[in-house]
C-alpha cells in the first residue's frame, strides 16, 4: 500500500486514499462523525529542540486494517499543513523506511518504531542515500569539511568512534578492578550494557559538546542543529535515557571532583552490582584521563584536525 503511494509520489494535491487504492472503503470527512466506535488518536509532543514524542491511543476493538488506513488518513490530513520542501522530505523519509522494512527490518520489533523512521529522516535531511542496502555517496565528503550536507556522515563517524572508545574503556575499567586487591567479591557485569552504557554515552556527549565549542568546528549559530543530529546517532532509541545522564553530569561543577565521582560511581555500580565503595570509584577515576583523551581524539579526527589529534596522542602517551 505504501509503495503504491510512493510510486505515485506525494504532492500537495495528492489524493492519498485513492493512490493507496482504499478510497472505496475509506474517506476523509470535514468533521468527526457522531458515532466513533474505533477512534485512533495520535498526539505529537514537542519535548524540546532535540526530541519529539508521538503517542497513539488505539482502541481494543480496532483491526489491523483500521490502523493501516489511519496512517494514510494522517498523511492526507498533514499535506495541508506542509510546504513543498517538507513534502519532499516526507517522500524521501517514507521511501527510506519502506526500503528498511523491505530489506528485512521487523515491523513487530518495538525498537524499530523509533529506530527505522529516525534513521530514514536523518538520512533524508543530510541528503544521503536512503535505505539500508545503499551506502551514502561520500566520494566528495572530506573529514575536514564541516558543511551542513556533510553533518550526517561526520555524526555517523563520531558515533562509531565513540562506540569503540566505550567498549575499550569499559574493558579497561573491568581489568583494573579485577587486578586490584582492594575490590572484594565477584564482578557482576563485565560486558558493557545497561545503565553503564547509557551513563558513558551521556558523559561522552557532555565531553563532545564542550570540545566542539572549544574548537569551533561548527559555528555557534549552527551548533544546536548539529548537536541534534549527533545526539540522535549516539543515543539511538535510548536517547531520552542518555540525555538524563547528560543532564545529571551537566548539573554539577566539573572542577570540584563531584562530576567525576558521580560518573565513576555509575560505572562502578554497574560492574560490581552494588553501591560501589570509594576504592572502586577511585580505581575507575584513574582511567578517566584516557577516556577523555580518546573521546576528544575521535571528534578531532572526524573533523580532520590532525594537529589536535597528535597533541592528544602525545599527551596520552606521556600519561
C-alpha positions as CSV (number, residue, x, y, z in Angstrom):
1,X,0.0,0.0,0.0
2,X,2.7,2.5,1.0
3,X,4.7,1.5,-2.2
4,X,1.7,2.4,-4.3
5,X,1.6,5.9,-2.7
6,X,5.3,6.3,-3.2
7,X,5.1,5.2,-6.8
8,X,2.6,8.0,-7.4
9,X,4.7,10.5,-5.5
10,X,3.2,12.6,-2.7
11,X,2.3,16.1,-3.8
12,X,0.4,19.0,-2.2
13,X,-2.8,18.0,-4.1
14,X,-2.4,14.2,-3.8
15,X,-5.4,12.0,-3.1
16,X,-3.6,9.6,-0.8
17,X,-6.6,7.3,-0.2
18,X,-7.0,6.9,-4.0
19,X,-3.3,6.3,-4.5
20,X,-3.4,3.7,-1.8
21,X,-6.4,2.1,-3.5
22,X,-8.6,2.4,-0.4
23,X,-10.9,5.3,-1.4
24,X,-13.7,2.8,-2.0
25,X,-13.7,1.8,1.7
26,X,-12.3,4.9,3.4
27,X,-13.0,8.6,3.1
28,X,-12.0,11.9,4.6
29,X,-14.7,14.0,6.3
30,X,-14.9,17.6,7.3
31,X,-15.9,16.9,10.9
32,X,-15.7,13.9,13.3
33,X,-18.7,11.5,12.9
34,X,-21.1,11.3,15.8
35,X,-20.6,7.6,16.1
36,X,-16.9,6.9,16.8
37,X,-16.6,3.2,17.8
38,X,-13.0,2.9,16.9
39,X,-11.3,6.3,17.3
40,X,-7.5,6.2,16.9
41,X,-5.9,9.3,18.5
42,X,-2.3,10.3,17.8
43,X,-0.7,13.2,19.6
44,X,2.7,14.7,18.7
45,X,4.7,16.3,21.6
46,X,7.4,18.9,21.1
47,X,9.6,17.9,24.0
48,X,12.5,20.2,23.2
49,X,14.6,21.2,20.2
50,X,16.1,17.7,20.1
51,X,13.1,15.5,20.8
52,X,9.6,14.8,19.5
53,X,7.4,12.2,21.0
54,X,4.3,10.7,19.5
55,X,1.7,8.8,21.4
56,X,-1.2,6.8,19.8
57,X,-4.3,5.7,21.6
58,X,-5.6,2.6,19.9
59,X,-9.0,1.1,21.0
60,X,-9.0,-2.6,21.8
61,X,-11.6,-3.4,19.2
62,X,-9.5,-1.9,16.3
63,X,-8.4,-4.1,13.5
64,X,-5.0,-4.0,11.8
65,X,-6.8,-2.7,8.7
66,X,-8.1,0.3,10.7
67,X,-4.5,1.1,11.9
68,X,-3.1,0.9,8.4
69,X,-5.8,3.1,7.0
70,X,-5.3,5.6,9.8
71,X,-1.7,6.1,8.6
72,X,-2.9,7.0,5.1
73,X,-5.6,9.4,6.6
74,X,-2.9,11.0,8.7
75,X,-0.7,11.6,5.7
76,X,-3.6,13.1,3.7
77,X,-4.6,15.4,6.6
78,X,-1.0,16.5,7.1
79,X,-0.5,17.7,3.5
80,X,-2.5,20.9,4.0
81,X,0.0,21.9,6.7
82,X,3.2,21.2,4.8
83,X,5.1,23.3,2.2
84,X,6.8,21.6,-0.8
85,X,10.1,21.3,0.9
86,X,8.6,19.4,3.8
87,X,6.6,17.2,1.4
88,X,9.9,16.3,-0.4
89,X,11.4,15.3,2.9
90,X,8.3,13.2,3.7
91,X,8.6,11.4,0.3
92,X,12.2,10.5,0.8
93,X,11.8,9.6,4.5
94,X,8.9,7.3,3.8
95,X,10.9,5.7,0.9
96,X,13.8,5.1,3.3
97,X,11.5,3.5,5.9
98,X,10.0,1.3,3.1
99,X,13.4,0.2,2.0
100,X,14.4,-0.7,5.5
101,X,11.4,-2.9,6.0
102,X,11.8,-4.5,2.5
103,X,15.4,-5.4,3.5
104,X,14.2,-7.3,6.5
105,X,13.7,-4.9,9.4
106,X,11.0,-6.3,11.6
107,X,7.7,-4.5,11.8
108,X,7.0,-6.1,15.2
109,X,10.3,-5.1,16.9
110,X,9.4,-2.2,19.3
111,X,12.8,-0.6,18.9
112,X,12.2,-0.2,15.2
113,X,9.2,2.0,15.9
114,X,11.7,4.7,16.6
115,X,14.9,3.5,15.0
116,X,13.7,3.0,11.4
117,X,11.9,6.3,10.9
118,X,14.7,8.2,12.8
119,X,17.4,6.8,10.5
120,X,15.3,7.4,7.4
121,X,14.7,11.0,8.4
122,X,18.3,11.8,9.3
123,X,19.5,10.3,6.1
124,X,17.0,12.4,4.2
125,X,17.8,15.8,5.8
126,X,21.5,15.1,5.3
127,X,20.9,14.4,1.6
128,X,22.4,10.9,1.9
129,X,21.2,7.8,0.1
130,X,18.3,6.4,2.0
131,X,17.8,2.7,2.5
132,X,19.8,0.0,4.3
133,X,21.4,-1.6,1.3
134,X,22.8,1.6,-0.3
135,X,25.8,3.3,1.2
136,X,25.9,7.2,1.1
137,X,28.0,8.7,-1.6
138,X,30.9,10.0,0.3
139,X,33.4,10.4,-2.5
140,X,33.4,14.2,-2.0
141,X,33.0,14.3,1.7
142,X,36.3,15.0,3.4
143,X,36.7,14.7,7.2
144,X,37.8,18.3,7.5
145,X,34.7,19.7,5.7
146,X,32.0,20.7,8.2
147,X,29.5,21.9,5.7
148,X,25.9,21.1,6.6
149,X,25.5,18.5,3.9
150,X,28.3,16.5,5.5
151,X,27.0,16.6,9.1
152,X,25.3,13.2,8.7
153,X,28.5,11.4,7.7
154,X,30.5,13.3,10.4
155,X,28.0,12.4,13.1
156,X,27.9,8.8,12.0
157,X,31.7,8.5,12.1
158,X,31.8,10.2,15.5
159,X,29.2,7.8,16.8
160,X,31.1,4.8,15.6
161,X,34.3,6.1,17.1
162,X,32.7,6.8,20.4
163,X,31.3,3.3,20.5
164,X,34.7,1.9,20.1
165,X,36.0,4.1,22.9
166,X,33.2,3.0,25.2
167,X,33.9,-0.7,24.6
168,X,37.6,-0.4,25.1
169,X,37.5,1.9,28.1
170,X,34.9,-0.3,29.9
171,X,37.1,-3.3,29.3
172,X,39.9,-1.3,30.9
173,X,37.8,-0.5,33.9
174,X,36.9,-4.2,34.4
175,X,40.6,-5.1,34.1
176,X,41.6,-2.5,36.6
177,X,39.0,-3.7,39.2
178,X,39.9,-7.4,38.6
179,X,43.6,-6.8,39.2
180,X,43.0,-4.7,42.4
181,X,43.3,-6.4,45.8
182,X,41.1,-3.8,47.3
183,X,38.0,-5.0,45.4
184,X,36.0,-7.5,47.3
185,X,33.7,-10.1,45.7
186,X,33.0,-11.1,42.2
187,X,32.3,-8.6,39.4
188,X,28.7,-8.9,38.3
189,X,28.7,-7.2,34.9
190,X,31.9,-7.5,32.8
191,X,30.3,-6.7,29.4
192,X,29.2,-3.2,28.6
193,X,25.4,-2.7,28.6
194,X,22.5,-1.4,30.7
195,X,23.0,1.7,32.9
196,X,26.7,1.8,32.3
197,X,26.4,2.2,28.6
198,X,23.8,4.9,29.0
199,X,26.0,6.7,31.6
200,X,29.1,6.5,29.4
201,X,27.1,7.7,26.3
202,X,25.7,10.6,28.4
203,X,29.2,11.6,29.6
204,X,30.7,11.3,26.1
205,X,28.0,13.7,24.8
206,X,28.8,16.1,27.6
207,X,32.5,16.0,26.7
208,X,31.9,16.3,23.0
209,X,29.7,19.3,23.5
210,X,32.4,21.2,25.3
211,X,35.1,20.1,22.9
212,X,33.1,21.2,19.9
213,X,32.5,24.6,21.4
214,X,36.2,24.9,22.4
215,X,37.5,24.2,18.9
216,X,34.6,25.9,16.9
217,X,34.4,23.0,14.4
218,X,30.8,24.1,14.0
219,X,29.7,27.8,14.1
220,X,27.8,28.8,17.3
221,X,24.8,29.6,15.2
222,X,24.6,26.1,13.8
223,X,25.8,24.3,17.0
224,X,22.3,23.3,18.2
225,X,21.3,21.9,14.8
226,X,24.5,19.8,14.6
227,X,24.0,18.6,18.2
228,X,20.5,17.3,17.4
229,X,21.9,15.1,14.6
230,X,24.9,13.9,16.6
231,X,22.9,13.1,19.7
232,X,20.4,11.1,17.7
233,X,23.1,9.0,16.2
234,X,24.8,8.3,19.5
235,X,21.7,7.9,21.7
236,X,19.7,6.0,19.1
237,X,16.4,4.6,20.6
238,X,17.7,5.3,24.1
239,X,18.3,9.0,23.6
240,X,16.0,10.0,26.4
241,X,17.9,7.9,28.9
242,X,21.3,9.1,27.6
243,X,20.2,12.7,27.9
244,X,19.1,12.0,31.5
245,X,22.7,11.1,32.4
246,X,23.9,14.1,30.3
247,X,21.9,16.4,32.5
248,X,23.0,14.6,35.7
249,X,26.6,15.3,34.9
250,X,25.9,18.8,33.4
251,X,24.2,20.0,36.6
252,X,27.3,19.6,38.8
253,X,30.5,21.6,38.6
254,X,33.2,19.7,36.7
255,X,36.1,21.3,38.5
256,X,35.5,20.1,42.1
257,X,35.5,16.4,41.6
258,X,31.8,15.8,42.1
259,X,31.1,15.2,38.4
260,X,33.9,12.7,38.1
261,X,32.8,11.0,41.3
262,X,29.2,10.6,40.0
263,X,30.3,9.2,36.7
264,X,32.8,6.8,38.3
265,X,30.1,5.7,40.7
266,X,27.6,5.0,38.0
267,X,30.0,2.8,36.1
268,X,31.4,1.0,39.2
269,X,27.8,0.3,40.4
270,X,27.0,-1.5,37.2
271,X,30.2,-3.6,37.2
272,X,30.0,-4.6,40.9
273,X,26.2,-4.8,41.1
274,X,26.1,-2.7,44.2
275,X,26.7,0.8,45.5
276,X,30.4,0.7,45.0
277,X,32.7,1.8,47.8
278,X,35.2,4.6,47.4
279,X,38.0,2.3,46.4
280,X,36.2,1.1,43.3
281,X,35.3,4.7,42.4
282,X,38.9,5.8,42.7
283,X,40.2,3.0,40.6
284,X,37.8,3.8,37.8
285,X,38.6,7.5,38.1
286,X,42.3,6.6,37.5
287,X,41.3,5.6,33.9
288,X,39.4,8.8,33.4
289,X,42.1,10.8,31.6
290,X,42.4,8.0,29.0
291,X,38.6,8.1,28.4
292,X,38.6,11.9,27.9
293,X,41.6,11.9,25.6
294,X,40.2,9.1,23.4
295,X,36.8,10.7,23.2
296,X,38.3,14.1,22.2
297,X,40.5,12.3,19.6
298,X,37.5,10.8,17.9
299,X,35.9,14.2,17.4
300,X,39.1,15.9,16.2
301,X,39.8,13.0,13.8
302,X,36.3,13.2,12.3
303,X,36.8,17.0,11.7
304,X,40.2,16.4,10.1
305,X,42.0,18.2,13.0
306,X,45.3,16.3,12.8
307,X,47.2,18.8,14.9
308,X,44.8,18.3,17.9
309,X,44.8,14.5,17.4
310,X,48.6,14.5,17.6
311,X,48.6,16.7,20.7
312,X,46.1,14.4,22.4
313,X,48.1,11.3,21.4
314,X,51.3,12.8,22.7
315,X,49.7,13.7,26.0
316,X,48.1,10.2,26.3
317,X,51.5,8.5,25.7
318,X,53.1,10.7,28.4
319,X,50.4,9.8,30.9
